[in-house]
Amino acid sequence: MRRFIDDVKKYFDYEVRSAKSTLKTEVANSYLNWIWWILDPLFSMMVYYLVFGIVFRAKEPHFVAFLFVGQTMWGFFNKNVVQSVKMIKRNKGIVAKVYIPKFVLLFANMMVNGVKMTISWGIVLLMMVAFKVQFSPYIIFFIPVLLVHILITFSICVNLMHFGVFIEDLGNVVTIVMQLLFYLSGILYNIDTRMGDTYPVIAKLMTYCNPVAFLIRDMRNAMLYQKAPDWMALGVWTLIGLLLSVIGVRTIYKNENSYVKVI
């Protein structure tokens, strides 16, 4: 992993410049520019609130902020996972001309989505103030939960990057899986309150076997409900994320010379 750390340091400036360039390109031809990064999650949240908050009468405490926390966590994870599958092929102009560790492309993309996620977290804080959510010392647990969320996202994406080069239909499969995962992760509802009483075993499996559902729940607990994370489960998923990251990075190092031939 020494090589990985050295490459991260060496190409960090490139990652930052690439992320800035991508962000500028996204807003170059837009009248509202970066304001869309605020409006897009707000409009999505309004739709979810209309359907689940009004039509289905969801009664979770601080439901608007509840929705936005879940949407923010999911948005970062979903965008990075879906985009990672075609990451190397999409950047074949760079990959074919100069050597660059392929995970650097992933880091740059995660920075882009990280900027958008940061804006969403700012909106969450404003919502907490507007809806009089009590701030407590537990909000500091936002940091470890978010770090594990980023780690899990990277660990999955770095492996999908490799297989996406060789499996043409992987993008379609990932899209379908992500659609299913969206509804199983408790983004629009509370798994514990909706299923915990009737199907407690299924509720636990849905929460602890799905890192997205688990991390969304712990993030809501820390920010909205003055509760500490489940440290044991958080530690387990940290180890899983580290293991998958090591496997993915080593796989890319081992096979990166063959990517140019394939793409």
C-alpha positions in Angstrom: 0.0 0.0 0.0 3.1 2.2 0.1 2.8 2.7 -3.6 -0.9 3.7 -3.3 -0.1 6.3 -0.7 2.7 7.7 -2.8 0.5 7.9 -5.8 -2.3 9.6 -3.9 0.2 12.3 -2.8 1.8 12.6 -6.2 -1.5 13.0 -8.2 -3.4 15.0 -5.6 -3.0 18.3 -7.5 -4.3 16.6 -10.7 -7.3 15.3 -8.8 -8.2 18.8 -7.5 -7.7 20.4 -10.9 -9.7 17.7 -12.6 -12.6 18.2 -10.1 -12.6 22.0 -10.6 -12.6 21.6 -14.3 -15.5 19.2 -14.2 -17.5 21.5 -11.9 -16.9 24.5 -14.2 -17.9 22.5 -17.2 -21.2 21.4 -15.6 -22.3 25.0 -15.0 -20.7 26.6 -18.1 -23.9 26.5 -20.2 -26.4 26.9 -17.4 -28.2 30.2 -16.7 -28.4 29.4 -13.0 -24.9 28.0 -12.7 -24.1 26.4 -9.4 -27.5 27.2 -8.0 -28.7 24.0 -9.7 -26.6 22.1 -7.1 -29.0 23.5 -4.5 -32.2 23.4 -6.5 -31.8 19.8 -7.7 -31.8 18.1 -4.2 -34.4 20.5 -3.0 -36.8 19.6 -5.8 -36.2 15.9 -5.2 -36.9 16.3 -1.5 -40.1 18.2 -2.3 -41.3 15.3 -4.5 -40.5 12.7 -1.8 -42.2 14.8 0.9 -45.3 15.3 -1.2 -45.6 11.5 -1.9 -44.5 10.1 1.5 -45.1 13.0 3.9 -48.5 14.1 2.6 -50.0 11.2 0.5 -48.7 8.3 2.7 -48.7 10.5 5.9 -45.3 9.5 7.2 -44.9 10.7 10.8 -41.2 10.5 11.5 -39.9 13.4 13.7 -38.4 16.2 11.7 -39.5 14.4 8.6 -38.2 17.0 6.1 -34.7 16.9 7.5 -35.1 13.2 7.9 -35.7 12.9 4.1 -32.9 15.3 3.2 -30.3 13.4 5.3 -31.1 10.2 3.6 -31.2 11.8 0.2 -27.8 13.4 0.7 -26.1 10.2 1.8 -27.7 8.2 -1.0 -27.0 10.8 -3.7 -23.2 10.7 -3.0 -23.1 6.9 -2.9 -25.4 6.4 -6.0 -23.7 8.9 -8.3 -20.2 7.6 -7.6 -21.2 3.9 -7.9 -23.0 4.4 -11.2 -20.3 6.6 -12.7 -17.5 4.3 -11.6 -18.5 1.5 -13.9 -17.6 3.4 -17.1 -15.0 5.6 -15.5 -12.0 4.1 -17.3 -13.7 3.9 -20.7 -15.1 7.4 -20.3 -11.5 8.7 -19.8 -9.9 6.5 -22.5 -8.3 9.7 -24.0 -6.3 10.2 -20.9 -5.7 6.5 -20.1 -4.4 5.7 -23.6 -2.0 8.6 -23.8 -0.3 9.0 -20.4 0.1 6.8 -17.4 -2.0 7.7 -14.4 -3.1 5.4 -11.6 -6.7 4.6 -12.5 -8.1 5.2 -9.0 -7.0 8.8 -9.4 -9.9 9.2 -11.8 -12.2 7.9 -9.1 -10.8 10.3 -6.5 -11.4 13.2 -8.8 -15.0 12.1 -9.5 -15.6 11.7 -5.7 -14.3 15.2 -5.2 -16.9 16.5 -7.7 -19.7 14.7 -5.9 -18.3 15.6 -2.6 -18.6 19.3 -3.3 -22.3 18.8 -4.2 -22.8 16.7 -1.0 -21.2 19.5 1.1 -23.8 21.9 -0.3 -26.5 19.5 0.6 -25.2 19.2 4.2 -25.3 23.0 4.4 -29.0 22.8 3.5 -29.5 20.1 6.1 -28.1 22.4 8.8 -30.4 25.2 7.7 -33.4 22.8 7.8 -32.4 21.8 11.3 -32.5 25.5 12.4 -35.7 26.2 10.5 -37.6 23.2 12.0 -36.1 23.7 15.4 -34.2 20.4 15.6 -32.3 20.3 18.9 -28.5 20.5 18.4 -26.6 18.3 20.8 -23.0 17.0 21.3 -24.0 13.9 19.4 -23.8 15.8 16.2 -20.0 15.4 16.3 -20.6 11.7 15.4 -21.5 13.1 12.0 -17.7 12.9 11.2 -16.9 9.2 11.8 -20.2 8.1 10.1 -19.4 10.3 7.0 -15.8 9.0 6.8 -17.0 5.4 6.8 -19.6 6.3 4.2 -16.8 7.7 1.9 -14.7 4.6 2.6 -17.5 2.2 1.7 -18.3 4.2 -1.4 -14.6 4.2 -2.6 -14.2 0.5 -1.8 -17.2 -0.5 -4.0 -16.4 1.9 -6.8 -12.7 0.9 -7.1 -13.8 -2.7 -7.7 -16.5 -1.8 -10.1 -14.0 0.3 -12.1 -12.0 -2.8 -12.9 -14.8 -5.1 -13.8 -16.5 -2.3 -15.8 -13.6 -2.4 -18.3 -14.2 -6.1 -19.1 -18.0 -6.6 -18.6 -20.0 -4.4 -21.1 -23.4 -5.0 -19.4 -22.2 -4.3 -15.9 -23.5 -0.7 -16.1 -27.1 -2.0 -16.7 -26.8 -4.5 -13.9 -25.6 -1.9 -11.5 -28.4 0.5 -12.4 -31.0 -2.1 -11.7 -29.3 -3.1 -8.4 -29.1 0.6 -7.3 -32.8 1.1 -8.0 -33.6 -1.8 -5.8 -31.2 -0.7 -3.1 -32.8 2.8 -3.1 -36.0 1.3 -1.8 -34.3 -1.1 0.6 -32.1 1.5 2.3 -34.7 3.4 4.3 -34.2 6.7 2.5 -37.9 7.5 2.4 -38.9 5.7 5.6 -37.6 4.4 8.9 -36.8 0.7 8.7 -37.0 0.2 12.4 -40.4 1.8 12.9 -42.0 0.5 9.7 -40.8 -3.1 9.9 -39.2 -3.5 13.3 -42.3 -4.5 15.2 -43.8 -6.9 12.6 -40.6 -8.3 11.0 -37.7 -7.6 13.5 -35.3 -10.1 11.9 -35.9 -8.7 8.4 -35.5 -5.2 9.7 -32.1 -6.0 11.3 -30.9 -7.7 8.2 -32.0 -4.8 6.0 -30.2 -2.4 8.3 -26.9 -4.2 9.2 -26.3 -6.1 6.0 -26.8 -3.0 3.9 -24.1 -0.4 4.7 -26.1 2.4 3.1 -29.1 1.8 5.3 -27.0 1.4 8.4 -25.0 4.6 7.8 -28.1 6.6 6.9 -29.8 5.5 10.2 -26.7 6.3 12.2 -26.3 9.7 10.5 -30.0 10.6 11.3 -29.5 9.4 14.9 -26.5 11.6 15.4 -27.9 14.7 13.7 -31.6 14.6 14.5 -32.3 12.3 17.4 -29.3 12.8 19.8 -28.1 9.2 19.6 -24.7 7.7 19.3 -23.8 5.4 16.3 -23.6 1.6 16.7 -19.9 1.5 17.2 -19.5 -2.2 16.7 -21.3 -2.3 13.4 -19.5 0.9 12.3 -16.2 -0.8 13.1 -17.1 -3.9 11.2 -18.1 -1.9 8.1 -14.9 0.1 8.4 -12.9 -3.2 8.2 -14.9 -4.4 5.3 -14.4 -1.1 3.5 -10.6 -1.2 4.1 -10.4 -4.8 2.9 -12.4 -4.2 -0.3 -10.3 -1.0 -0.9 -7.1 -3.0 -0.7 -8.5 -5.7 -3.0 -9.7 -3.1 -5.5 -6.5 -1.1 -5.6 -4.3 -4.2 -5.9 -6.5 -5.5 -8.7 -6.2 -2.2 -10.6 -2.4 -2.1 -10.2 -2.1 -5.7 -11.4 -4.4 -5.2 -14.5 -4.0 -1.5 -15.5 -1.7 -2.3 -18.4 -4.4 -4.4 -20.0 -7.0 -1.7 -19.8 -5.6 0.2 -22.8 -5.9 -2.9 -25.0 -9.5 -3.5 -24.0 -10.8 0.0 -24.4 
